Amino acid sequence: MRSPYPLHPKGGGQGPNDRGGAYNNRKWRRRRRYQLAQQPLCERCLDLGLVTPADIVHHTEPHAGDKMKFWWGKVESLCRRHHEEHHGRANTRPWIGEDGLPLPPEQQAERERQHMAKCLWEDNDDD
């Protein structure tokens, strides 16, 4: 018997971005809300010492259409940047130091914090 909610390979979306599939299902939206309420910050940013609100609930184990993994598999809260990086859709070039070499990881994180703070201040200046 076919499921009334087959898993769409590209996921869901709301409004004009609606592609159908399980990501638009009420059950998934409820699970997403619950996860973001439990962990409202990006877990990967926290590992870097950054505090960034999470936008996306990401399956840590690819479900590949497996309904059991989709509905009950492990998930994590991520910001859009880390989600896009995970899927290879983001600019992951490292910060470059004055010597022309990539900065060490701890300086990369500090540079990222400074950049995020600058972006937040610029966004607030428009109000």
Buried (B, 14 or more C-beta within 10 A) or exposed (E): EEEEBEBBEEBBBEEEEEEBBBBBBEEBBEBBEEBBEEBEBBBBBBEBEBEBEBBBBBEEEEBEEEBEBBBEBEBBBBBBBBBBBBEEEEEEEEBEEEEEEEBEEEEBBBBBBEEBEEEEEEEEEEE
